[in-house]
Amino acid sequence: MAFRKWVPPYITAQSISFRIRSATQVQKQLSTSRPQSLDARRELNMALVLICIVVLFILCQSVKIIPDIYEALTCNHSQVSIEREKVKNRVNGLETRRSREPSMAF
């Protein structure tokens, strides 16, 4: 189960990394054909990296919306709140039993 959670972001990160590498190679080829200042090339590279980070963030977060939409459409929230109250009552019951037991502190 945990395997499925990290595979899509890992594959996405690898594909974006590959695209960044290929884009930088193309950029190097273009920069050798026409001279640019070092600052302009550095800014262009930083812009490319930032755009890729934003795209990666949007892709990873958009995958999360699928289970959220499924839950919103299929989940019976009143039943969930009833179950939550049952669990809370069980936990509170255990805590009161523990507090009633004599402590073994010296």
C-alpha positions in Angstrom: 0.0 0.0 0.0 2.8 2.4 0.9 4.5 1.5 -2.3 1.7 3.0 -4.4 1.9 6.3 -2.5 5.5 7.1 -3.4 5.7 5.6 -6.9 3.7 8.3 -8.8 5.7 11.3 -7.3 8.9 9.4 -7.9 8.1 8.7 -11.5 7.0 12.3 -12.0 10.1 13.7 -10.4 12.3 11.4 -12.6 10.5 12.5 -15.8 10.8 16.2 -14.9 14.4 15.7 -14.1 15.0 14.1 -17.5 13.2 17.0 -19.1 15.2 19.5 -17.2 18.4 17.8 -18.3 17.3 17.8 -21.9 16.2 21.4 -21.7 19.5 22.5 -20.3 21.4 20.6 -23.1 19.2 22.4 -25.6 19.9 25.7 -23.8 23.6 25.0 -23.9 23.5 24.4 -27.6 21.5 27.7 -28.1 23.8 29.6 -25.8 26.9 28.5 -27.8 25.3 29.7 -31.0 24.7 33.2 -29.7 26.7 34.9 -27.0 24.8 35.9 -23.8 25.9 37.4 -20.6 26.5 35.0 -17.7 23.8 36.7 -15.6 21.2 36.3 -18.3 22.0 32.6 -18.7 21.9 32.1 -14.9 18.5 33.8 -14.6 17.2 31.7 -17.5 18.3 28.5 -15.8 16.8 29.6 -12.4 13.5 30.4 -14.2 13.5 27.0 -15.8 14.1 25.2 -12.5 11.4 27.2 -10.7 8.9 26.5 -13.4 9.7 22.8 -13.2 9.3 22.9 -9.4 5.9 24.6 -9.7 4.7 22.0 -12.3 5.9 19.2 -10.1 4.0 20.6 -7.1 0.8 21.0 -9.1 1.1 17.5 -10.5 1.6 15.9 -7.1 -1.2 17.8 -5.5 -3.6 17.2 -8.4 -3.2 13.4 -7.8 -4.4 13.9 -4.3 -7.7 15.4 -5.4 -8.9 12.1 -6.9 -9.4 10.3 -3.5 -10.9 13.6 -2.1 -13.5 13.7 -4.8 -14.3 10.0 -4.3 -14.7 10.5 -0.6 -17.0 13.5 -1.1 -19.2 11.6 -3.5 -19.4 8.2 -1.7 -18.7 8.8 2.0 -21.6 8.8 4.4 -20.4 11.6 6.8 -23.1 11.0 9.4 -22.0 7.3 9.7 -18.4 8.4 10.0 -19.2 10.9 12.8 -21.2 8.1 14.7 -18.2 5.8 14.4 -15.9 8.5 15.6 -18.0 9.1 18.7 -18.0 5.3 19.4 -14.2 5.2 19.3 -14.0 8.4 21.4 -16.2 6.8 24.0 -14.1 3.6 24.1 -10.9 5.6 24.5 -12.5 7.7 27.3 -13.7 4.6 29.0 -10.2 3.1 28.9 -8.7 6.3 30.3 -11.2 6.4 33.2 -10.4 2.7 34.1 -6.7 3.5 34.1 -7.2 6.5 36.4 -9.2 4.3 38.8 -6.5 1.7 39.1 -4.1 2.2 42.1 -0.7 3.4 41.0 2.3 1.5 41.9 4.5 4.5 42.4 6.9 4.5 45.4 
